[in-house]
Amino acid sequence: MDTRQEEPKAACRNEPQPYCDFWQSRPSKLLLSSANRGWSGLSAELRSHSPSVFPWRGHRTDTHMTVDLSGSDSLVTRRATGIVDRYVSRRGTAWLCPPGWREGSIDITGDLPGILHLFVSPSQFSANKLGIDVDESAIGALKHESAFEDPLLTEIACAITSELQTETSAGNLLVESLASSIAARLVQKHASTSSARSYSLLKTEGLDQRRLFRVLDYIEANLEGDLTIDHLASIACLSQFHFARAFKAAVGWSPHRYISDRRLERAKALLADGDRTLVDIALALSFSCQANFTRAFRQATGQTPGQYRRKLPA
């Protein structure tokens, strides 16, 4: 009997799947992957897991977090030297594994139909991203002994899963911002006491009108370019984590939602121009393929790009 796990075919680009060694036994099926999205700071896989026992291993360099999005009520037991963690997995149950972890085993007694695996890059814990200096030992000390539930992290996981299911034009910026939020939350709630205290004392800088206009002008000039939260934050002279909040406070929309709206308007203008193909417009506006562009455009306007173009006056 062939026991190799099934992998979905890439819908738009034929790119390799990201490395993941944790929770990938043979009874594991990959449902969705960010491998062909070009995300920065974070990669993700949505998997289903069947009852099994397998080694407890972490990613070589990234902090690995898993979140149960289905609520399976399966008993999950993690064992390692000095650690026996038994937890009935419910919707929102999360587990952490620090980089380089190579010890122990995991025992799943029932089906886990929707587990999101998140791999957070070490760069997300830098002072540039968080606005504070975090000792490297604090990242290694992220609490991996016990499962936990965190409503904020659950909502972030749901947002990432939604982007996996339906790509948006500013999805890369959304994920980049959420990666910073995950890192900040882990430092605040699940790292060492001293790091959490330093984080809680941090005050957010505002985004004054001069810096706001500088950011908005840059966005407008680069709607068909590579816009990243990291670069926009540097223009505003803020950390990535604080920029996203300061921008929303000033504009009323998050950066990714604002850019999604502006790219939709740019898409309409490019369709009206009539000189560029749909696939050219899709790639210019940071979609991985025409199919995802068509899906997002129809969701926003109620019609496909081709239908929109045909209805324009001659």
LINMOZI-V883111 format. One record per backbone hydrogen bond with DSSP energy under -1.0 kcal/mol. CO is the residue of the C=O (numbers start at 1). NH is the residue of the N-H. E is the energy in kcal/mol with one decimal. If there is no record, write none. Layout:
<<CO,NH,E> <CO,NH,E>>
This chain:
<<6,30,-1.1> <13,15,-1.4> <25,28,-1.1> <27,50,-2.1> <29,48,-2.1> <32,46,-2.4> <34,37,-2.2> <41,121,-2.2> <43,119,-2.5> <44,34,-2.1> <45,117,-3.6> <46,31,-3.2> <46,32,-1.6> <47,115,-3.3> <48,29,-2.6> <49,112,-3.4> <52,108,-3.1> <54,106,-3.0> <59,100,-3.4> <63,120,-2.9> <64,97,-2.0> <65,118,-3.3> <66,95,-2.0> <67,116,-2.8> <68,92,-3.4> <74,89,-3.3> <75,109,-2.0> <76,87,-2.2> <77,107,-2.7> <78,85,-2.9> <79,105,-2.1> <80,83,-2.5> <83,80,-2.4> <85,78,-2.6> <87,76,-2.6> <89,73,-2.7> <90,93,-2.4> <93,68,-2.6> <94,148,-2.2> <95,66,-2.1> <97,64,-2.6> <98,101,-1.4> <101,58,-3.2> <104,56,-2.3> <105,79,-2.7> <106,54,-2.2> <107,77,-2.4> <108,52,-1.2> <112,49,-2.9> <114,69,-2.9> <115,47,-2.8> <116,67,-2.1> <117,45,-2.1> <118,65,-2.7> <119,43,-1.6> <120,63,-2.2> <121,124,-1.7> <122,125,-1.7> <123,126,-1.6> <126,130,-2.4> <127,131,-2.6> <128,240,-1.4> <129,241,-2.8> <135,138,-1.6> <136,140,-1.5> <137,141,-1.2> <139,142,-1.5> <148,94,-3.2> <150,154,-2.2> <151,155,-2.2> <152,156,-2.1> <153,157,-2.5> <154,158,-2.2> <155,159,-2.1> <156,160,-2.3> <157,161,-2.3> <158,162,-2.3> <159,163,-1.8> <160,164,-2.0> <161,165,-2.2> <162,166,-2.5> <168,171,-1.6> <170,174,-2.1> <171,175,-2.7> <172,176,-2.2> <173,177,-2.3> <174,178,-2.5> <175,179,-2.6> <176,180,-1.4> <177,181,-1.8> <178,182,-2.6> <179,183,-2.3> <180,184,-2.6> <181,185,-2.4> <182,186,-2.6> <183,187,-2.3> <184,188,-2.4> <185,189,-2.9> <186,190,-2.4> <190,143,-2.2> <192,196,-2.2> <193,197,-2.4> <194,198,-2.1> <195,199,-2.2> <196,200,-2.2> <197,201,-1.4> <199,202,-1.2> <208,212,-2.6> <209,213,-2.7> <210,214,-1.7> <211,215,-2.1> <212,216,-2.9> <213,217,-2.6> <214,218,-1.7> <215,219,-2.5> <216,220,-2.4> <217,221,-1.9> <219,222,-1.0> <222,225,-2.1> <225,227,-1.1> <228,232,-2.3> <229,233,-2.7> <230,234,-1.7> <231,235,-1.9> <232,236,-1.7> <233,238,-2.4> <239,243,-2.3> <240,244,-1.6> <242,246,-2.6> <243,247,-3.1> <244,248,-1.7> <245,249,-2.0> <246,250,-1.7> <247,251,-2.8> <248,252,-2.2> <254,258,-2.5> <255,259,-2.6> <256,260,-2.2> <257,261,-2.2> <258,262,-2.3> <259,263,-2.7> <260,264,-1.9> <261,265,-1.9> <262,266,-2.0> <263,267,-2.5> <264,268,-2.0> <265,269,-1.9> <266,270,-2.6> <267,271,-2.4> <268,272,-2.1> <269,273,-1.8> <270,274,-1.3> <277,281,-2.1> <278,282,-2.5> <279,283,-2.3> <280,284,-2.2> <281,285,-1.7> <282,287,-2.4> <283,286,-1.5> <289,293,-1.6> <290,294,-2.9> <291,295,-2.2> <292,296,-2.3> <293,297,-2.7> <294,298,-2.4> <295,299,-2.0> <296,300,-1.8> <297,301,-2.5> <298,302,-2.6> <304,308,-2.5> <305,309,-2.6> <306,310,-2.3> <307,311,-1.5>>
